[in-house]
Amino acid sequence: MQAEKIAGYFDLTDKVIVVTGGSRGLGLAMSRAFAEAGARVVISSRKAEGCARAAEWVERETGRACLPVACHVGDWNACDALVQTVYETYGRIDVLVNNAGMSPLYESPASVSRELFDKVIGVNLAGPFRLSAIVGEQMARGEGGSIINISSIAAVAPSASELPYAAAKAGLNNLTQGLARTFGPKVRCNCIMPGPFLTDISHAWTDEVKAAMEAMVPMKRAGQPEEIVGAALYLASDASRFTNGAIIKVDGGAAFGS
């Protein structure tokens, strides 16, 4: 009975959870975990075919149907359309996970065009702001809910190769705390700040990058995607009902700032 009680803290049965950037990497790992916990998961990413593949995979693995909805979060009209689709389908959103992100390579800071800079800020910060604003207001008028932002240790430990991305993620950390104050007490907003993870982007890591990662992380390795889900389940569920405005590092000890 005690085990059942503990499991009940993390029960997400029939909760409607939207995961942007949910078709691969950390987003896909979280989507599967939410479905396994009983949620109705909406998997969103820029490409419709990727959403559909991910939704089919999650359904096959968990037995829970998922709703695939394409959305480029840098486009506010697309953000509005995503929210409208979910409300038309389910009537509510209980948890919003702002996971979509991008960090394109560049030769030097001076080589970053205004177009590229705006695109990075749009996907990593402006999109989460828009989705959180419209969903948060709906949550506050209804039964409440949880907003989970997915940041990065680049927000507190930026490298030379990711300055626009790092600035956007630092803004996302700040936005998290602002939203917690804006939509409380019925809506909680928290942030997971991951370190290096073995997602698709890691396939491009050179041996030098891998060695640097091992030197930076006290655990001497990068994370596996499924190692993000504990924090995600905690923040999505009633287990975190008194956690608000928090930034939780899941980085193997790599980031010593806060």
N, C-alpha and C positions, 0 to 999 in steps of 0.2 A: 504493500500500500504506500509506503514511503517513497518508493521509486516512482509509482504512478503520480504521486503528488508533485514530485520534483519535475517529472516530464510535463505535467500540466502547466507549469510556469512557461514552458516554451511551445505550447500548443498553438498552432496557427490555423486550426480548422476553419475553412471557408473565409478566411481573411483574404481580401483582394490586395495583391501586392504587385506594383509596377516596378520593373527593373529596366532602366535604360542601359544600353550597352550590354544587354543580357544574352546576346547570342554566342559569346565566347569568353574565355578567360575567367576572371573573377566573377563577372556577371552571370555567366552560365553556371558556375559552381554554386553561387548563391541562389539562383533560380531553382536548381535541383533541390537544394536543401529546404527551401521554402515549400516546394511541392511535397517533399517527403514529410514535412510537418503539417500538411493538410491544407495549405493555402491554394487559392486560385491565382495563378501567376500570369502576369502579362509580360511577355518578353518583347522588348523593343530595341531596335538598333536601326542604323541608317538603311540597310538593304533588306528588302522584304524577303528575299530567298533565304538569307541568313537567319532571320527571325523564324521562318517556317521550319527550317532544319532543326534549329535549337528547340523549338516547341515540340516537334515530333520526337526528338531524342529524350527530352524530359518526360514526356508522356509515356514513352516506352520504358524508361528506367523506373518511373515512380507510379505509373497507373493513374496519374492526375493530368487531366487535360489542361493545356496552356493556351492562352490567346496570343498569337503573334501579331504585332502592330509595328509597321515601319515608321520611323520618326528620326529626322535629323534635328537633334536638339538645339543646334545653332540657329535654327529657323523658328522664330516664336510662333508663327502661324501653324507650323507642324506640331509644336508643343501643345498648342490649344486643341488641335485636331486629335492628338493622342488622348488627351484628357476627356474630350467629348466622346470618343469611341468607347473608352472604358466605362464612363458613366452611363452611356446608352446600353452597354452590355450587362454591367453588374450593378449599376445604381450607386456606386460608391468607390472610394479608394481608401483602404485602411493603412497601407504602408507605401511610401514612395522611396525608391532607392535611386539616387542620382549617381549612377556609376559610369555613364558614357564619358569618354575622354580621348584626347589625342595629344601626342607630343612629337611632332615631325622633326626630323634632323635638319640642321643647317650648318653652313660652313663656318660662320662667325656671327656674332650679334649684329654687326652692321649689314650682313647679308639678308637679314630677316625683313621681308617686305611688309608693308602695312596690311596687305591683304592676308598674309599668313598670320601675322600677329592677331588681327581681328578674328580670324577663323579659330585660332587656339583659345582666345578669350571667350568666343561665342560658345564653343562646345563645352569647355571646362568650367565656365563660370556663369555666363549670361543664360544659357539654357537651364541649368539647375535653379537659377534665380526665378526664371519665368515659371517653370513647373512647380517649384515650391510655393510661389506666390499664389497661383490659381488653385492648386490642390490644397495648400495650407488653409486658405480662406474657406474652402468647401468643408474641410475636416473640422475647422473651428465652429462652423455653423451646424455641423452634424454631431456624430458620436465621438469625434476626436480622431487621433491617429498618430503615426510616427513617420518622420522624414529622416532618411539616412543618407548622408552625403559620403561619397568615397573620394578621399583626398589623396595625398601622397607625402612621403617624407621629404620630397622635393620642396614642400611648402616651408619647411624649417631648415633644410640642408640642401639648398639648390646647387646644382653643378653648372659648369659653363655651357653645357650642351642642351640645357632645358630651361632657359630663363623665362620665356613667355609662359610655358607650362607651369613652372614653379610659382610665378607670380599669380597665375589664375588659381592654383590650388591654395596658395596662401589666402587669397580672397575667399575661397570656398570655406576655409576654416573660420574666417571672420564671419561669413554669411551664416554659418551654422549657429554661432552664438547669438547673432542678431535675430534669426528666425525663432530660436528658442524663447527669446524674450517677446517677440512679436505675437506668436500664436499660442503661447501658454495661457491658461493651464491645460487646455484640452489636447493640445498638439505638442508632441515632443520632437525636437530636432537634434540629432547627434551626428557625429562624423567618425568614420573609420579611416585611419591614416596608414595605409599599407607601405611596407618597404619593398625590396625586390622580390618578385614572385616569378615563378617559371610558367608564364603565360606565353602567348604567341610572340610577343616582343622579344622574349629571351632567346628565340632562335637566331636572332641577329647578333647576339653578344659574341665578341671576340674572346680569345683566351685571356687577353689583358683585362677586359671588362669583368670576366668571371673571377679572375684573381683579385681584382679590386673589390668586388662584391664580398668575397670571402673575408678579405681583410677588414672590411667595414662592419660586417655583421658578426657580433660575438658568437652566434650559433654556427658560424662558419658555413652557411649555406643560404640559398634563397628559399622562399616559401613555396609550397605546393598550393594550387588554387583552392583545394578543399580546406586548407588551414585558415581561410578567411571566414568560414561559415559560422564558427562559434560566436564571433563578435556580431555577425549579421543577425543570427537567430536571437541573440540576447536583445539587441536593439529593436528588432521587429516585434518582439513578444512582450507579454505582461511582466516578464522577469525584470525588465528595465523600466518599470512604471515610474520610478523616482529618479531616473537618469535623464537629464536634459541639458543641452549645451555642451556635452562632453566630446572630447576629441580623443579617441582610443587608438593608440599605436599598436599595429600588428606588423612588426618589422624585425623580429629576432633581436631587438636591442640596438638596431642600427642608428636610430635618431635619438640624440640625447637632448634635443630641444623639446619644447612643448608648445 
